[in-house]
């Protein structure tokens, strides 16, 4: 193998630093280890994450998987240089999909692509991912960081996650038993989470040209950056508690598509849903986006969560117990509507 240290090309010269990658791995080890469950075998650095699943706990085990990213919320983090919370959003987007089918989140992997690898940047991102995993009770068993000079500029990044959970087949939440008369329990979201940011950024930052270090809205005591970068609530522990306490017949994770585009995914044939506007508090940031962008009501409803992060469908007779359980888990849940006969549509009335 030829070796000319004075004239030969190097990986570093092409924009990829192996040394920075090794430093980043060393810095994130403590974050990763802080998420380990007893089932995790080995340590960070292997070619694959090892998880010793105790199948004796399940009669008919079914693995449930989900993958997602944080979308253009990453651009707000990039503009502010604040990366410690966006990893929580990543975990939330994945694990809160799993629990919609009754699955317990087991383990998580992340993928971080950057234009130039900065160990401090990676450390902050993985700190957030680890925080999210601890909240969800799942282990961060692996991941990948990739430096893409030429494809991405220095400071640019993308963040993607992959989660695996497990459920007993007989305990899967499928929506099949949902019937007219059932009620909708809404668990509130106090922010945008990580959905609708392309429209939010266009209205707030481009059209209205609001400064990120200015007030989030009139009368706010926090900045617009604080508002936009506030991490998603992770709902999976609350949904698990509800599933143990009441007859959970359906769960909808309210992300991109809003309430109409997600609640309809759990409705069986012959049913529809009526959601009653005004039964929950809409966070001020949504009103600000609508006002500054002259956004129509139906467009707001199908882009943003509008203050509802999860909807749980249960029999009306169990509504009070469900509210108590959700509130004990830290969520100011309310009854926001009901199931009726229909063609699978969701109406906000």
C-alpha positions in Angstrom: 0.0 0.0 0.0 1.5 3.3 -1.1 1.9 5.9 1.7 2.8 9.5 0.9 2.0 11.7 4.0 3.0 14.9 2.2 0.9 14.7 -0.9 -1.6 11.8 -0.4 -5.3 12.5 0.1 -6.8 11.8 3.5 -10.3 11.2 4.8 -9.9 14.3 6.9 -9.0 16.3 3.8 -12.2 15.1 2.2 -14.1 16.5 5.2 -14.6 13.4 7.4 -12.8 13.3 10.8 -12.4 9.8 12.3 -10.8 11.4 15.4 -13.9 13.6 16.0 -16.1 10.5 15.5 -14.2 8.6 18.1 -14.3 11.5 20.5 -18.1 11.8 20.0 -18.6 8.1 20.8 -16.6 8.4 24.0 -18.6 11.4 25.1 -22.0 9.8 24.6 -21.3 6.5 26.4 -22.6 7.7 29.7 -25.9 8.9 28.1 -26.4 5.6 26.4 -25.6 3.5 29.5 -28.1 5.6 31.6 -31.0 4.1 29.5 -30.0 0.4 29.9 -32.6 -2.1 31.0 -31.7 -5.4 32.6 -32.3 -7.1 29.2 -29.5 -5.2 27.5 -26.4 -7.3 26.9 -23.0 -5.8 26.2 -22.1 -2.2 25.9 -21.9 0.6 23.3 -19.5 0.0 20.5 -20.6 -3.4 19.1 -21.8 -3.9 15.6 -25.3 -4.5 16.8 -27.3 -3.8 20.0 -28.1 -6.9 22.0 -31.4 -7.3 23.9 -32.2 -10.5 25.7 -36.0 -10.7 25.5 -37.8 -12.7 28.1 -40.5 -14.4 26.0 -41.8 -16.2 29.1 -43.6 -13.0 30.0 -45.8 -13.3 26.9 -48.3 -15.9 25.7 -48.3 -14.8 22.0 -45.6 -12.1 21.7 -45.8 -9.7 18.8 -43.0 -7.2 18.0 -44.1 -3.8 17.0 -41.8 -1.3 15.3 -41.8 2.3 14.3 -39.5 4.8 12.7 -39.6 8.6 12.5 -37.6 11.8 12.5 -37.9 15.4 13.8 -38.5 17.1 10.5 -37.7 20.8 10.0 -37.8 21.4 13.8 -34.1 20.5 13.3 -33.7 23.9 11.5 -34.8 25.8 14.5 -32.4 23.9 16.7 -29.7 24.6 14.1 -30.5 28.3 14.0 -30.3 28.6 17.8 -27.5 26.2 18.5 -29.7 24.4 21.0 -29.7 20.7 20.6 -30.4 19.1 24.1 -34.2 18.7 23.8 -34.8 17.7 20.2 -33.7 14.1 20.9 -36.7 13.9 23.3 -39.0 14.7 20.3 -37.3 12.0 18.3 -38.1 9.3 20.9 -41.6 10.6 21.4 -42.5 10.4 17.7 -41.5 6.7 17.7 -42.5 5.3 21.0 -45.9 7.0 21.1 -46.7 5.3 17.8 -45.9 1.9 19.4 -48.2 2.4 22.3 -51.1 3.1 20.0 -51.2 -0.6 19.4 -50.6 -1.5 23.0 -46.9 -2.2 22.8 -44.3 -1.7 25.6 -41.3 0.2 24.1 -38.2 -2.0 24.5 -35.3 -0.5 22.7 -34.4 2.4 20.5 -31.7 3.3 17.9 -30.9 6.7 16.4 -29.2 7.9 13.2 -27.5 11.3 13.2 -26.3 12.7 9.9 -24.2 15.9 10.0 -22.3 18.1 7.6 -19.3 18.3 9.9 -19.0 16.2 13.0 -18.8 18.2 16.2 -18.5 16.0 19.3 -20.2 18.7 21.5 -23.1 18.8 19.0 -23.4 15.0 19.0 -23.2 14.9 22.8 -26.2 17.3 23.1 -28.3 15.4 20.6 -27.7 12.1 22.3 -28.3 13.6 25.7 -31.8 14.4 24.5 -32.3 11.0 23.0 -31.2 9.3 26.2 -33.6 11.6 28.2 -36.5 10.5 26.0 -35.6 6.9 26.4 -35.5 7.1 30.1 -38.9 8.8 30.1 -40.3 6.0 27.9 -38.6 3.2 29.8 -36.8 1.9 26.7 -33.1 1.2 26.2 -30.9 3.1 23.7 -29.0 0.1 22.4 -27.3 1.5 19.3 -27.1 4.1 16.6 -25.1 5.7 13.9 -23.5 9.0 13.3 -22.5 9.9 9.8 -20.5 12.9 8.4 -21.7 14.0 5.0 -19.4 16.7 3.6 -20.7 18.0 0.3 -24.2 16.7 0.9 -24.7 18.8 4.1 -23.1 22.1 5.2 -21.3 22.4 8.5 -23.9 22.8 11.3 -26.6 21.0 9.3 -28.0 17.8 10.7 -30.8 15.3 10.5 -32.0 13.1 13.2 -33.9 9.8 12.7 -35.0 7.1 15.2 -36.2 3.5 15.2 -38.0 1.8 18.1 -39.1 -1.7 18.8 -41.8 -2.7 21.3 -43.7 -5.9 22.3 -47.3 -6.8 23.1 -49.3 -9.9 23.6 -51.3 -10.6 20.5 -54.5 -10.9 22.5 -53.8 -7.5 24.1 -53.1 -5.6 20.9 -55.1 -2.4 20.6 -56.6 -2.5 17.1 -59.8 -0.3 17.2 -61.9 -3.3 16.2 -64.1 -3.1 19.3 -64.8 0.7 19.1 -68.5 1.3 19.0 -71.0 4.2 18.9 -71.3 5.7 22.4 -67.6 5.3 23.3 -65.9 8.5 24.4 -62.7 10.2 23.4 -60.3 11.1 26.1 -57.8 13.8 25.0 -54.3 14.1 26.6 -53.0 17.6 26.1 -49.9 18.8 24.3 -48.6 22.2 25.3 -46.7 22.8 22.1 -46.2 21.9 18.5 -44.2 18.8 19.4 -42.3 18.2 16.1 -45.1 18.5 13.6 -46.1 21.3 11.2 -42.8 23.1 11.5 -42.6 23.9 7.8 -45.8 25.9 8.0 -44.9 27.3 11.5 -41.5 28.5 10.3 -42.9 30.0 7.1 -45.5 32.0 9.1 -43.5 33.0 12.1 -39.9 33.3 10.8 -40.4 34.2 7.1 -43.7 35.9 6.7 -43.9 37.7 10.1 -40.1 37.8 10.5 -40.3 37.3 14.3 -36.9 37.0 16.1 -36.3 33.8 17.8 -35.0 35.6 20.8 -38.1 37.8 21.1 -41.4 36.9 23.0 -43.2 33.8 21.7 -46.4 35.8 21.5 -47.9 38.9 23.1 -47.7 38.6 26.9 -45.4 35.6 26.8 -42.6 35.4 29.3 -40.5 33.1 27.2 -38.9 33.4 23.8 -40.1 32.1 20.5 -37.1 29.8 20.5 -38.1 28.4 23.8 -41.6 27.8 22.5 -40.6 26.1 19.3 -37.9 24.0 20.9 -40.0 22.9 23.9 -39.7 19.1 23.8 -42.6 16.8 23.1 -44.5 15.1 26.0 -43.9 11.4 25.9 -47.3 9.7 26.4 -46.4 6.0 26.4 -46.2 5.5 30.2 -49.7 7.1 30.6 -51.2 5.0 27.8 -49.7 1.9 29.4 -51.3 2.8 32.8 -54.6 3.4 31.1 -54.5 0.0 29.3 -54.0 -1.7 32.7 -56.9 0.2 34.3 -59.7 0.5 31.7 -60.9 -1.0 28.4 -58.8 0.9 25.9 -60.4 0.3 22.6 -58.3 2.6 20.4 -55.4 5.1 20.6 -54.5 7.8 18.2 -51.2 9.6 18.3 -51.9 13.2 17.1 -49.0 14.1 14.9 -48.8 15.4 11.3 -52.4 15.3 9.9 -53.8 16.6 13.1 -56.8 15.1 14.8 -58.8 14.4 11.6 -55.9 12.7 9.9 -54.9 10.4 12.8 -58.1 9.6 14.8 -59.7 8.2 11.6 -56.9 5.6 11.4 -58.4 3.7 14.4 -62.1 3.9 13.5 -63.7 0.6 12.4 -66.2 0.3 9.6 -69.6 1.9 10.4 -68.3 4.4 12.9 -67.2 8.0 12.9 -66.0 10.5 15.5 -67.3 13.8 16.7 -64.7 16.0 18.5 -66.1 18.9 20.4 -64.1 22.1 20.0 -63.6 24.0 23.3 -63.3 20.9 25.5 -59.6 21.5 25.8 -57.2 24.4 26.0 -55.5 25.5 22.7 -52.0 26.7 23.4 -51.5 30.4 22.4 -48.8 29.5 19.8 -51.4 28.0 17.5 -53.6 31.1 17.6 -50.5 33.2 16.8 -49.6 31.0 13.8 -53.2 31.2 12.5 -53.4 35.0 13.0 -50.1 35.9 11.5 -50.5 33.5 8.6 -54.2 34.0 7.9 -54.4 30.2 8.1 -57.9 28.7 7.6 -59.5 26.7 10.5 -59.5 23.4 8.5 -55.9 23.9 7.5 -54.8 24.4 11.1 -56.7 21.3 12.2 -55.1 19.0 9.6 -51.5 20.3 10.1 -51.2 20.8 13.9 -52.2 18.9 17.0 -54.0 22.0 18.3 -53.2 21.1 21.9 -54.1 17.4 21.9 -51.2 14.9 21.8 -53.1 11.6 22.2 -56.7 10.5 22.0 -57.9 7.4 23.8 -61.2 5.7 23.0 -62.9 4.0 25.9 -66.4 3.0 26.9 -68.4 5.9 28.4 -68.9 4.0 31.6 -65.1 4.1 32.3 -64.6 7.7 31.5 -64.2 9.0 35.1 -61.7 6.2 36.0 -59.7 6.9 32.8 -59.5 10.6 33.6 -58.3 9.8 37.1 -55.6 7.5 35.8 -54.4 10.0 33.1 -54.3 12.8 35.6 -52.4 10.7 38.1 -49.9 10.1 35.3 -49.5 13.9 35.0 -51.8 14.7 32.1 -54.8 17.1 32.4 -57.0 14.8 30.4 -60.6 15.7 29.3 -63.4 14.1 27.4 -63.2 15.8 24.0 -65.9 13.9 22.0 -67.5 10.6 21.2 -67.9 7.8 18.7 -71.0 7.8 16.5 -72.3 5.8 13.6 -70.8 6.9 10.3 -68.4 6.4 7.4 -65.0 6.7 9.2 -64.8 10.5 9.1 -63.8 12.8 12.0 -65.7 16.0 12.5 -64.7 18.8 14.8 -67.9 20.5 15.9 
